[in-house]
């Protein structure tokens, strides 16, 4: 049983920790928030020992989930009705949209540095020096300290299907490490693994272009420059680089409508009419957001990932399908909601059996303001997207959440396992209960999605463990909300979920055979419910990024309290893994090192 700790509101509970931040003896300003009882039920294995679940309602929810997952339609309606939803007029957004922001700090990683291992073999019983079973500060002096003495890490990027990572410093330098079998790190060569964070640059522009954001897919990487231009490298079988062929060095992405002027004698940000500020990548798909909050996608069209209303599916030969993929970032401006949600928003009711067509697929209608919608953030899992709308200048409009792509395990939050071909409004995340506690950001795991609200509540949908039932609708993680934890950072990987709070508490759950859950040596490699990451106790974590076989953290290092908390976090320097680095150098000359990834990509072209 987890130990009892004082919560922020002074009560005791299982697995609750108090705030380590205080001012004049006062704890964090966390207050209990009234929650809709229908959103207070979390799947059984998650809350079995928390004594907060209403068992009767949970049983009913489980029955509904099983019924919903009994049959999986191929897709939802992909061509919306010509009838618009109830007009509410275009929103006035607080623009421009900014690059991702997190409190700068030190970089830590748990999991393995040997990126050739995840998905192919298990970790050894006795961890080597390059295999971390708890969060470990990554080369603070020997790599980052040797290049910049003042800059901290401002942005971290990895994804549920990727075994490589990117970190960006406060002065705009980008570093990459991990798997490089298709040249996804843009270093000009392929290799099994790049073991140390290595500075990334644009050929011919070394030191001239700084970076503000990054996104990584299974085979590719995209960097966003402060000049508003996106650059990509790596595998490009489905067009996920946004133009051209597969390449081992970064090159400019093709973005529909983007014009780069030369009046300033170069690619100055003032000369770019469509300024890119954010990026997110899936397995073989990529998405960009510009400063106006407009959405651009390219790559695989399977599952409706492009958000253009179709998959482009066609028959190659008997039993073999192909997809009309996209090779240029193209704007997507059609956003939809279910006909039933539109009727409810207008104050009407849907008749029993209504809201679906003759084949049983959900009827969707375009949102009237779809062409003007601005997004504040976007996240891609393996084959699905979740995005949060930008805030408005008035502050009275509740930002909406949209999901599309693969609906496996109900990860889109619409209560069914069905693909969505357009960005579809999640009806469960709007209404009076979100008026003062609206969604602010979201992350997508391989087959799950998490949405964080203004008051630090987290809603979960989908499935990230191999066992147990899927959660078919966005459900409050009340183990945190009931104890007044204010979550400030969330992450989801191939089989892991993380939440870090304002009080300096980080919890994780899921499955992590390579130590990516961060529980420490000798601890379990899996957990069915949130479990403390003890090494990070009292550490303020401002960002979490979950990859395959590893997890990244940004840890605050601003004051004496931070320094005290960081003392118990182990660190690794180059000399500590010198033997591993030498072993990896031997792998670089292996001509077949990149074959597994390339063969898998080619098989999708058939």
matplotlib code that plots the C-alpha trace (Angstrom):
import matplotlib.pyplot as plt

x = [0.0, 1.3, 2.4, 0.1, 1.2, -0.4, -2.2, -2.1, -5.4, -4.2, -6.0, -4.5, -4.8, -3.1, -0.3, -0.8, 2.2, 2.2, 3.5, 7.2, 6.6, 5.4, 5.2, 4.8, 3.8, 0.9, 0.6, -0.1, -3.3, -5.1, -8.8, -11.3, -13.3, -16.8, -16.7, -19.5, -20.2, -20.4, -16.8, -15.5, -15.2, -11.8, -11.3, -11.3, -7.7, -6.6, -8.6, -8.9, -7.1, -8.0, -11.5, -12.8, -14.6, -18.4, -18.5, -22.0, -21.5, -18.1, -19.7, -22.2, -19.5, -17.5, -20.6, -21.1, -17.4, -17.6, -20.7, -19.2, -16.1, -17.9, -17.8, -15.4, -16.7, -14.2, -14.7, -17.1, -18.9, -16.2, -18.3, -20.1, -23.7, -24.2, -26.1, -24.1, -24.2, -25.9, -24.1, -22.3, -20.2, -16.4, -14.2, -11.6, -8.5, -5.5, -2.9, -0.1, 0.2, 3.5, 6.1, 5.7, 6.7, 8.0, 10.1, 13.7, 15.8, 18.0, 17.4, 16.9, 16.2, 15.0, 15.2, 18.0, 20.5, 20.9, 18.2, 18.8, 17.2, 13.6, 11.1, 13.7, 15.1, 14.6, 16.8, 19.4, 18.7, 21.7, 21.5, 24.6, 25.8, 23.8, 20.6, 18.8, 16.0, 15.2, 15.4, 19.1, 20.5, 21.9, 25.4, 24.9, 28.6, 30.3, 27.9, 25.6, 28.0, 30.9, 28.9, 26.9, 27.5, 24.4, 21.6, 19.2, 17.0, 13.8, 12.1, 12.2, 10.7, 10.2, 7.1, 5.5, 6.9, 10.4, 13.6, 15.4, 15.0, 15.7, 16.4, 16.5, 18.3, 17.1, 19.5, 18.0, 20.6, 19.1, 20.7, 19.7, 20.5, 19.1, 18.3, 19.5, 18.9, 17.2, 19.2, 16.4, 18.9, 20.0, 23.7, 24.5, 24.9, 23.0, 24.0, 22.4, 22.6, 23.9, 24.7, 25.4, 23.3, 24.9, 24.3, 22.0, 22.1, 20.9, 23.5, 24.9, 23.3, 25.4, 25.1, 22.8, 19.4, 18.1, 15.3, 12.1, 10.4, 10.9, 8.8, 10.0, 8.3, 9.4, 11.7, 12.0, 12.6, 11.3, 12.8, 11.1, 13.4, 12.9, 12.5, 9.2, 10.4, 10.3, 13.2, 13.0, 15.3, 14.9, 12.6, 10.0, 8.2, 4.7, 5.7, 6.0, 8.9, 6.8, 8.5, 11.4, 12.9, 14.4, 17.3, 20.0, 20.4, 17.8, 16.1, 13.3, 9.7, 7.2, 4.3, 1.2, 1.0, 4.3, 6.4, 9.9, 11.0, 14.5, 14.1, 16.1, 18.9, 18.0, 15.3, 14.4, 11.3, 9.7, 9.8, 7.8, 4.0, 3.1, 5.3, 5.5, 5.7, 4.8, 5.2, 4.1, 4.9, 3.3, 4.7, 4.6, 2.6, 3.5, 1.5, 2.5, 0.8, 1.5, 1.3, -2.3, -3.2, -3.9, -3.3, -1.1, -0.6, 1.4, 2.4, 0.3, -3.4, -4.3, -7.0, -7.8, -4.7, -4.4, -7.7, -8.9, -12.0, -10.5, -7.9, -7.2, -7.5, -7.2, -6.6, -3.2, -3.9, -6.2, -5.8, -3.3, -4.3, -2.5, -3.1, -3.0, -0.5, 0.4, 3.9, 3.4, 2.1, -1.4, -3.8, -6.8, -9.8, -12.8, -13.7, -16.8, -19.0, -21.5, -25.1, -26.2, -23.8, -24.9, -28.5, -27.7, -25.7, -28.7, -30.9, -32.6, -32.9, -31.9, -34.5, -33.7, -31.7, -31.0, -27.6, -26.5, -26.9, -28.3, -25.0, -24.8, -22.0, -22.2, -23.4, -21.1, -21.8, -19.2, -18.7, -19.7, -16.6, -14.3, -12.4, -11.5, -10.6, -7.2, -5.4, -3.1, -1.5, -1.4, -0.1, 0.2, 0.3, 1.1, -1.9, -4.1, -4.1, -5.5, -5.6, -6.8, -8.3, -6.7, -8.0, -10.1, -9.4, -12.6, -11.8, -15.4, -15.3, -14.3, -11.5, -12.7, -10.8, -10.6, -9.4, -9.0, -7.2, -7.3, -9.9, -8.5, -9.4, -11.6, -8.5, -10.4, -12.8, -16.1, -17.2, -16.6, -13.7, -13.9, -11.6, -12.3, -11.3, -11.9, -10.9, -14.0, -15.1, -15.0, -18.5, -17.6, -15.1, -17.4, -20.3, -20.8, -18.4, -15.5, -16.5, -14.0, -11.8, -11.3, -8.8, -5.4, -3.2, -3.2, -0.9, -1.4, 0.2, 0.2, -3.4, -4.5, -5.1, -4.8, -6.2, -5.1, -7.4, -6.7, -7.0, -4.6, -7.1, -6.3, -8.8, -7.8, -9.2, -8.0, -5.6, -1.9, -1.5, -1.8, -4.2, -7.5, -10.4, -10.1, -11.6, -14.0, -14.7, -12.6, -12.6, -11.2, -8.2, -9.7, -6.8, -5.1, -8.0, -9.6, -6.4, -6.1, -3.1, -2.6, -1.0, 1.3, 2.9, 1.6, 3.1, 2.1, 4.3, 4.0, 2.8, 3.4, 1.6, 3.2, 1.7, 3.8, 2.3, 2.8, 3.6, 6.7, 5.2, 5.6, 3.6, 3.6, 1.9, 1.8, 4.5, 8.2, 10.5, 13.5, 13.0, 11.0, 8.6, 11.5, 10.7, 14.3, 16.5, 14.8, 11.3, 8.5, 8.6, 4.8, 2.0, -1.8, -2.3, -0.3, 2.8, 5.4, 8.6, 10.6, 13.8, 11.7, 10.1, 10.1, 11.5, 9.5, 9.1, 7.9, 7.7, 7.6, 8.1, 7.6, 9.3, 9.8, 12.2, 12.8, 11.3, 12.6, 12.0, 12.7, 13.5, 13.6, 16.9, 16.0, 16.7, 18.0, 14.9, 15.5, 19.1, 18.3, 15.7, 18.2, 20.8, 19.1, 18.8, 21.7, 23.6, 25.7, 28.6, 30.4, 33.2, 30.6, 29.5, 32.8, 32.8, 29.2, 30.1, 33.1, 30.8, 28.4, 31.2, 31.8, 28.1, 28.3, 30.2, 27.6, 26.2, 23.0, 22.3, 19.5, 17.9, 15.1, 13.5, 13.8, 12.3, 9.3, 8.8, 9.1, 6.5, 3.9, 4.5, 3.4]
y = [0.0, 3.5, 5.6, 8.3, 11.9, 15.2, 16.6, 20.3, 20.9, 19.3, 16.0, 12.6, 10.1, 7.2, 8.3, 12.0, 14.4, 17.9, 20.9, 21.6, 25.2, 27.5, 31.2, 32.2, 28.7, 28.6, 25.8, 26.1, 27.8, 24.6, 24.5, 21.8, 22.2, 20.8, 18.0, 16.5, 13.1, 11.5, 12.4, 10.9, 7.3, 5.9, 2.4, -0.3, -1.3, 2.3, 3.1, -0.3, 0.8, 4.5, 4.1, 7.0, 5.2, 4.8, 1.1, 1.0, 3.8, 2.3, -1.0, 0.6, 2.6, -0.6, -2.3, 0.7, 0.6, -3.1, -2.6, 0.2, -1.8, -4.9, -4.0, -1.6, 0.3, 1.1, 4.8, 7.5, 9.6, 11.2, 13.6, 16.1, 17.1, 20.4, 21.6, 23.9, 23.8, 26.5, 29.8, 31.5, 33.8, 33.8, 34.1, 36.8, 35.0, 36.1, 36.0, 35.4, 31.8, 31.2, 28.4, 25.8, 27.3, 25.6, 26.9, 26.4, 24.0, 20.9, 17.9, 14.5, 11.1, 7.7, 4.6, 3.5, 5.5, 2.5, 3.5, 0.4, -1.8, -0.6, -2.7, -5.2, -6.6, -6.3, -4.5, -6.6, -7.6, -5.7, -2.2, -0.8, 2.7, 3.9, 2.3, 4.6, 3.2, 6.5, 10.1, 11.1, 14.5, 14.2, 15.5, 18.9, 19.7, 17.5, 18.2, 21.2, 22.9, 22.7, 24.4, 27.0, 28.1, 30.3, 28.7, 26.1, 23.6, 25.3, 22.6, 18.8, 16.6, 12.9, 10.8, 7.5, 5.8, 7.4, 6.2, 9.6, 12.9, 16.7, 19.3, 23.1, 25.6, 29.0, 30.5, 28.4, 25.7, 22.2, 18.9, 15.5, 11.9, 8.4, 6.2, 7.5, 4.6, 6.8, 10.0, 11.4, 13.4, 15.4, 14.9, 13.9, 10.2, 7.2, 5.1, 2.7, 5.2, 8.7, 8.2, 11.8, 14.9, 16.4, 19.9, 20.1, 22.7, 23.6, 23.0, 26.3, 28.1, 26.8, 29.1, 31.5, 29.9, 29.4, 27.1, 27.4, 24.0, 20.4, 17.4, 13.8, 10.8, 7.2, 7.9, 11.7, 15.0, 18.5, 21.7, 25.0, 28.0, 31.4, 32.7, 30.9, 28.2, 24.4, 22.1, 18.3, 15.3, 11.5, 9.0, 10.3, 7.3, 8.9, 12.5, 13.3, 15.7, 18.0, 17.6, 15.9, 12.5, 10.9, 13.0, 12.8, 16.6, 19.2, 21.0, 23.5, 22.1, 23.0, 24.8, 25.8, 29.5, 30.2, 32.8, 33.7, 37.2, 38.3, 42.0, 41.8, 39.9, 36.5, 34.4, 36.9, 36.2, 39.5, 38.2, 35.1, 35.5, 32.1, 31.9, 28.4, 28.2, 24.6, 21.1, 17.6, 14.3, 10.8, 7.6, 8.8, 12.1, 15.6, 18.7, 22.4, 25.4, 28.9, 32.1, 32.5, 29.1, 27.5, 23.8, 22.3, 18.5, 16.2, 12.6, 9.4, 9.7, 6.4, 6.6, 10.2, 11.5, 14.5, 15.8, 16.4, 14.2, 11.1, 8.4, 8.3, 4.6, 2.7, -0.9, -1.8, -5.5, -8.0, -7.8, -4.9, -1.3, 2.0, 5.5, 8.9, 10.5, 14.2, 15.5, 19.2, 20.8, 21.8, 23.9, 22.1, 24.3, 22.1, 21.2, 19.2, 18.1, 15.3, 16.2, 15.2, 17.6, 20.4, 19.8, 19.8, 23.0, 24.7, 23.5, 20.8, 17.0, 14.1, 11.4, 7.9, 6.4, 9.8, 11.3, 8.2, 7.3, 4.1, 2.2, 3.2, 5.8, 9.1, 12.0, 15.0, 18.7, 21.3, 24.0, 27.3, 29.1, 26.2, 28.4, 30.9, 28.4, 29.0, 26.2, 26.9, 23.4, 20.1, 16.7, 13.5, 9.9, 7.0, 7.5, 10.2, 13.9, 15.9, 19.7, 22.5, 25.7, 29.1, 31.4, 34.4, 38.0, 38.2, 35.1, 34.1, 31.4, 28.0, 26.6, 23.5, 20.2, 18.4, 14.9, 13.0, 10.0, 6.4, 5.7, 2.5, 1.9, 5.0, 7.3, 10.1, 10.4, 10.1, 6.9, 4.6, 2.8, 4.6, 6.7, 10.4, 12.0, 15.6, 17.3, 16.6, 18.5, 16.5, 17.2, 15.8, 18.6, 21.6, 22.9, 24.8, 22.7, 23.8, 27.5, 28.4, 25.3, 25.1, 22.9, 24.4, 21.7, 18.0, 15.2, 12.0, 8.6, 5.7, 4.8, 7.3, 11.0, 13.3, 16.8, 19.3, 22.1, 25.5, 24.3, 21.4, 18.6, 15.8, 13.9, 10.6, 8.4, 5.3, 2.7, 2.6, -0.8, -4.2, -5.4, -4.0, -2.3, 0.8, 4.1, 5.2, 8.7, 11.4, 10.7, 12.7, 11.2, 11.9, 10.3, 13.6, 16.0, 14.7, 15.5, 19.0, 18.3, 21.0, 19.2, 21.5, 18.9, 15.8, 13.2, 10.0, 7.4, 4.1, 2.5, 5.2, 8.2, 10.9, 13.8, 16.4, 18.8, 22.4, 20.9, 19.1, 15.6, 13.4, 10.2, 7.7, 4.5, 2.0, -0.4, 0.4, -2.5, -0.2, 1.8, 4.6, 4.8, 6.0, 4.0, 3.0, 0.0, -3.1, -1.5, -2.9, -2.0, -1.5, 0.0, -0.1, 3.2, 6.4, 5.7, 8.2, 8.8, 9.1, 10.6, 13.6, 14.2, 18.0, 18.7, 21.1, 19.4, 21.9, 19.5, 15.7, 14.0, 10.3, 8.2, 4.6, 3.1, 6.5, 9.6, 13.1, 15.8, 19.5, 20.2, 23.7, 25.0, 28.5, 28.8, 27.1, 24.9, 23.6, 23.0, 21.0, 18.9, 18.2, 16.8, 13.4, 13.2, 11.2, 12.6, 11.1, 12.6, 11.5, 9.8, 7.6, 6.0, 6.1, 2.3, 2.4, 5.3, 3.2, 0.2, 2.4, 3.8, 0.2, 0.0, 3.1, 1.3, -1.5, -1.1, -3.0, -1.0, 1.0, -1.9, -2.8, 0.7, 1.0, -2.3, -1.5, 1.7, 0.2, -2.5, 0.3, 1.4, -1.9]
z = [0.0, -0.8, 2.2, 3.6, 3.2, 3.9, 0.9, 0.0, 1.7, 5.0, 4.7, 4.6, 1.8, 0.2, -2.1, -1.5, -1.1, 0.3, -1.5, -1.0, -1.9, 0.8, 1.5, 5.1, 5.9, 3.3, 1.0, -2.8, -3.6, -4.6, -4.0, -4.4, -7.6, -8.0, -10.5, -12.5, -10.9, -14.4, -14.9, -11.6, -12.7, -13.7, -15.0, -12.4, -12.2, -12.0, -8.9, -7.2, -4.1, -4.0, -2.4, -4.4, -7.2, -7.2, -7.9, -9.1, -11.7, -12.6, -13.4, -15.6, -17.4, -17.9, -19.4, -21.8, -22.8, -23.6, -25.6, -27.5, -28.3, -29.3, -33.0, -34.6, -37.7, -40.4, -40.0, -39.1, -41.7, -43.7, -45.8, -43.5, -44.1, -45.9, -42.8, -40.6, -36.8, -34.9, -35.7, -32.9, -35.0, -35.5, -32.4, -31.8, -30.9, -28.8, -31.4, -32.4, -31.4, -29.6, -29.8, -27.0, -23.6, -20.5, -17.6, -18.8, -16.7, -16.7, -19.0, -17.4, -19.0, -17.8, -19.9, -22.2, -24.3, -26.6, -29.1, -31.2, -28.4, -27.8, -29.7, -30.6, -27.4, -23.6, -21.1, -19.2, -15.7, -14.5, -16.0, -17.7, -17.2, -20.3, -19.0, -16.5, -14.3, -12.8, -14.1, -14.6, -15.4, -18.9, -19.5, -17.7, -17.9, -20.5, -23.3, -22.7, -20.2, -22.7, -25.4, -23.5, -19.9, -19.6, -21.6, -20.2, -22.0, -23.1, -25.2, -25.4, -28.1, -28.6, -29.5, -28.7, -31.8, -31.9, -30.4, -30.9, -29.2, -29.6, -27.0, -27.7, -25.4, -24.4, -27.0, -29.8, -30.2, -31.1, -30.0, -31.2, -30.0, -30.4, -33.3, -36.7, -39.1, -41.7, -41.1, -38.9, -36.9, -39.9, -39.3, -42.9, -42.3, -41.0, -38.0, -35.5, -32.6, -31.9, -28.2, -27.2, -27.7, -30.9, -32.1, -35.2, -37.9, -41.4, -44.1, -45.3, -42.3, -39.5, -36.5, -38.4, -37.7, -34.2, -33.3, -31.2, -31.6, -32.8, -33.6, -34.1, -35.8, -36.1, -39.0, -39.3, -37.4, -38.1, -36.6, -36.5, -36.8, -35.2, -38.8, -39.0, -41.4, -40.8, -41.7, -42.0, -42.3, -42.3, -43.9, -46.4, -47.8, -47.1, -47.7, -44.0, -44.6, -46.7, -50.1, -51.8, -51.2, -48.1, -46.9, -44.2, -43.8, -42.8, -45.7, -45.9, -45.8, -48.5, -46.9, -48.9, -49.3, -47.5, -49.3, -48.1, -49.3, -50.0, -49.3, -46.2, -47.8, -46.4, -44.8, -42.1, -40.1, -41.1, -44.7, -44.1, -44.6, -43.0, -39.8, -38.4, -34.6, -33.6, -34.9, -34.0, -35.7, -35.7, -37.1, -40.7, -40.6, -39.6, -38.6, -38.3, -36.6, -37.8, -35.7, -36.8, -35.4, -38.8, -39.2, -41.9, -42.4, -44.7, -44.9, -44.5, -45.3, -43.7, -40.9, -42.1, -40.5, -42.9, -41.6, -45.2, -45.1, -46.8, -46.7, -50.5, -50.3, -53.6, -54.6, -56.0, -56.5, -54.9, -51.1, -51.3, -50.7, -51.2, -50.0, -51.7, -49.3, -49.3, -49.9, -49.0, -45.9, -46.8, -44.7, -43.2, -42.5, -42.1, -38.5, -37.7, -34.8, -34.6, -35.6, -32.1, -30.5, -32.8, -31.9, -28.2, -28.5, -30.1, -27.2, -29.1, -28.5, -30.8, -31.3, -30.3, -33.1, -34.6, -35.4, -37.4, -41.0, -42.5, -42.0, -38.3, -38.8, -36.9, -38.9, -38.7, -39.7, -40.4, -37.8, -39.2, -38.0, -39.2, -41.6, -38.9, -36.1, -34.5, -32.6, -29.7, -29.4, -31.3, -30.4, -32.5, -31.2, -33.4, -35.7, -34.2, -33.4, -30.5, -30.7, -28.4, -29.7, -28.9, -26.2, -27.2, -26.4, -24.4, -22.3, -22.3, -25.0, -23.8, -26.0, -27.9, -28.2, -31.6, -32.4, -35.7, -37.2, -35.9, -33.3, -31.9, -28.3, -28.3, -28.1, -29.9, -27.1, -29.0, -27.3, -30.3, -32.0, -35.3, -37.4, -37.9, -41.2, -40.2, -36.9, -34.8, -31.8, -28.5, -27.1, -23.6, -23.0, -23.3, -21.3, -18.0, -16.0, -18.2, -18.2, -15.5, -15.9, -19.7, -21.6, -22.1, -23.7, -24.6, -25.5, -27.5, -26.7, -29.1, -28.3, -25.7, -25.2, -22.2, -21.9, -19.1, -17.9, -16.4, -12.8, -13.4, -13.9, -16.4, -18.5, -20.0, -22.9, -24.7, -23.5, -22.9, -21.2, -22.8, -20.1, -18.9, -20.7, -22.8, -21.5, -24.3, -23.2, -21.6, -17.9, -15.0, -13.3, -9.9, -8.0, -8.6, -8.7, -5.4, -3.6, -5.0, -7.1, -9.8, -12.8, -14.8, -17.2, -18.9, -21.2, -22.9, -24.7, -26.3, -23.0, -20.4, -18.9, -16.7, -14.7, -12.8, -10.4, -9.2, -5.8, -7.0, -7.4, -10.5, -11.0, -13.8, -14.7, -17.5, -18.8, -19.2, -19.7, -20.3, -17.1, -18.8, -15.9, -13.7, -10.5, -9.8, -9.6, -8.1, -8.6, -10.8, -14.5, -14.6, -12.6, -13.1, -11.3, -10.7, -8.7, -7.4, -9.3, -6.0, -7.5, -8.7, -5.3, -4.7, -8.2, -10.2, -13.6, -16.3, -19.3, -19.9, -23.3, -23.6, -26.3, -27.0, -24.4, -22.8, -21.1, -21.0, -18.3, -17.9, -14.2, -12.8, -11.4, -10.4, -6.6, -3.5, -3.1, -6.7, -6.0, -2.8, -4.7, -7.5, -5.1, -5.1, -8.9, -10.3, -13.3, -16.1, -18.0, -21.1, -19.2, -17.4, -20.7, -22.6, -23.1, -24.5, -26.9, -28.2, -28.8, -30.7, -32.9, -34.1, -35.1, -37.3, -40.0, -40.2, -43.7, -42.7, -39.5, -41.1, -42.9, -40.4, -40.6, -44.3, -45.0, -42.8, -44.7, -48.1, -47.2, -46.8, -50.4, -51.8]

ax = plt.figure().add_subplot(projection="3d")
ax.plot(x, y, z, "-o")
ax.set_aspect("equal")
plt.show()
